[in-house]
Amino acid sequence: MTVVDLIDTGVVAVVLALALVVVFTLLARERRTTRRLRAVQVPPTAPHLPSTRQRRAAIVVNPTKFSSLDEHALRRRQAYVAAVFRSHGWEDPLWFETTPAEHGRQQAQEAVARGVDLVLAAGGDGTVRAVAEGLTGTSTPMALLPAGTGNLLARNLDVPHTDLAAALDLVFTEEDRRVDVGWLEVDRGPDGERDDGRDGGPERHLFLVMAGLGFDAAMMAGVEDRLKQRLGYGAYVVSGARALWGPQAKVQIAVDDETPTPSRTRAVIVGNCGKLTRQLVLMPDARIDDGVLDAVVLSPRGGIGWGEVAWAIATRDRRGQRRVQHLSGRRFEVRCAEPQEVQLDGDPIGPARRITLSVDPGALLVRCPPLP
Ligand SMILES: Nc1ncnc2c1ncn2[C@@H]1O[C@H](COP(=O)(O)OP(=O)(O)OP(=O)(O)O)[C@@H](O)[C@H]1O
């Protein structure tokens, strides 16, 4: 190992150590202040209004996210939620469970067919994406009951992600906001296996936060479920430390109708919104309702390069520099010389040779606080 390698290794170790300290401190503080799930107090029932049609919500639940609750606790939680709806003059909600084969899209479509006024996605970002696929293009809004590890959409929309009762309150106090939807088309090459549960046509996935390929996707693919349950967000830091050392990828990036530009990169991340945590903002200019997608292209070499990337992100640098390039447009196409891991709102979906990302402006209604 040369002296430069040693310095590089040292810098990476310091950057990672700092990142670990910052992430764990922020998460610990966030948990302390917001974890306490409000006492299960059933609010008083509102006076019955016979003349108007009662509104009704559907709740699409990913049961794996509540597996720590026993049958009794689960029923109490459901009874509490139903009582909250009744107390606001709504009918008892319809409940749908996701399955290993149907992650929420079909359940949301069924809820719309049954005429509900709102569909709540109770799960992580995977459930939120699936429910959004079922609601996009309809006039039925979605609300969030965040129960995942990352809860990236909730973080970006300022929906409480550690207090289900507070998230539920928003249903009755907030308005519907129109947000953009991102679509990712994946070309896996002749040997690739599709991952969207459909048979014909191109493989297509909806995303609401970020999609991309390279380092970040490899990091997410490397997160083991057991570690995620034990460490939560910290599992991503551990996996990130492993993925840091991969080689640069040769890619061609085309934005809208421009000529593709060749690049050697570690990650191309395209965002509908840009926040990873309250403090960590990857794309400071990304807005979920501006009708365009933003992107960052990260091209560090060695530990010093990663240090520059970490600094640019920590300081929310908007201008970009040689290691961190910012782009924006309505359509991105990324072609890779070798297949690269792809991620969607934090979920790895396997390697691909080419991805195309486009925006469908204002295609989804979400009930949430005013958009940041
Ligand atoms: N009934 C079920 N049994 C087993 N697995 C399920 C079931 N329903 C959904 N899943 C799995 O859960 C995944 C979605 O999980 P979730 O909603 O937590 O998103 P996530 O992105 O994994 O969240 P996070 O990583 O933030 O915890 C789906 O992709 C599917 O694989």
Ligand as a Chemical Component Dictionary entry (heavy atoms), coordinates in Angstrom:
data_LIG
# 
_chem_comp.id                   LIG 
_chem_comp.type                 NON-POLYMER 
_chem_comp.pdbx_formal_charge   0 
_chem_comp.three_letter_code    LIG 
# 
loop_
_chem_comp_atom.comp_id 
_chem_comp_atom.atom_id 
_chem_comp_atom.alt_atom_id 
_chem_comp_atom.type_symbol 
_chem_comp_atom.charge 
_chem_comp_atom.model_Cartn_x 
_chem_comp_atom.model_Cartn_y 
_chem_comp_atom.model_Cartn_z 
_chem_comp_atom.pdbx_ordinal 
LIG N1  N1  N 0 -47.662 -9.882  3.334  1  
LIG C1  C1  C 0 -46.363 -9.774  3.048  2  
LIG N2  N2  N 0 -45.512 -10.775 3.393  3  
LIG C2  C2  C 0 -44.201 -10.697 3.113  4  
LIG N3  N3  N 0 -43.616 -9.642  2.485  5  
LIG C3  C3  C 0 -44.398 -8.622  2.134  6  
LIG C4  C4  C 0 -45.805 -8.624  2.395  7  
LIG N4  N4  N 0 -46.322 -7.470  1.934  8  
LIG C5  C5  C 0 -45.287 -6.767  1.392  9  
LIG N5  N5  N 0 -44.134 -7.458  1.512  10 
LIG C6  C6  C 0 -42.792 -7.011  1.121  11 
LIG O1  O1  O 0 -42.572 -5.760  1.716  12 
LIG C7  C7  C 0 -41.953 -4.903  0.747  13 
LIG C8  C8  C 0 -42.310 -3.459  1.028  14 
LIG O2  O2  O 0 -41.843 -3.160  2.328  15 
LIG P1  P1  P 0 -41.919 -1.705  2.899  16 
LIG O3  O3  O 0 -43.255 -1.148  2.713  17 
LIG O4  O4  O 0 -41.410 -1.700  4.283  18 
LIG O5  O5  O 0 -40.929 -0.921  2.023  19 
LIG P2  P2  P 0 -39.371 -0.845  2.233  20 
LIG O6  O6  O 0 -38.931 0.005   1.129  21 
LIG O7  O7  O 0 -38.809 -2.218  2.377  22 
LIG O8  O8  O 0 -39.242 -0.050  3.601  23 
LIG P3  P3  P 0 -37.986 0.178   4.468  24 
LIG O9  O9  O 0 -36.809 -0.373  3.714  25 
LIG O10 O10 O 0 -37.898 1.648   4.634  26 
LIG O11 O11 O 0 -38.285 -0.563  5.726  27 
LIG C9  C9  C 0 -42.476 -5.378  -0.582 28 
LIG O12 O12 O 0 -41.535 -5.079  -1.587 29 
LIG C10 C10 C 0 -42.658 -6.860  -0.383 30 
LIG O13 O13 O 0 -41.487 -7.508  -0.786 31 
# 
loop_
_chem_comp_bond.comp_id 
_chem_comp_bond.atom_id_1 
_chem_comp_bond.atom_id_2 
_chem_comp_bond.value_order 
_chem_comp_bond.pdbx_ordinal 
LIG N1  C1  SING 1  
LIG C1  N2  SING 2  
LIG C1  C4  DOUB 3  
LIG N2  C2  DOUB 4  
LIG C2  N3  SING 5  
LIG N3  C3  DOUB 6  
LIG C3  C4  SING 7  
LIG C3  N5  SING 8  
LIG C4  N4  SING 9  
LIG N4  C5  DOUB 10 
LIG C5  N5  SING 11 
LIG N5  C6  SING 12 
LIG C6  O1  SING 13 
LIG C6  C10 SING 14 
LIG O1  C7  SING 15 
LIG C7  C8  SING 16 
LIG C7  C9  SING 17 
LIG C8  O2  SING 18 
LIG O2  P1  SING 19 
LIG P1  O3  DOUB 20 
LIG P1  O4  SING 21 
LIG P1  O5  SING 22 
LIG O5  P2  SING 23 
LIG P2  O6  DOUB 24 
LIG P2  O7  SING 25 
LIG P2  O8  SING 26 
LIG O8  P3  SING 27 
LIG P3  O9  DOUB 28 
LIG P3  O10 SING 29 
LIG P3  O11 SING 30 
LIG C9  O12 SING 31 
LIG C9  C10 SING 32 
LIG C10 O13 SING 33 
# 
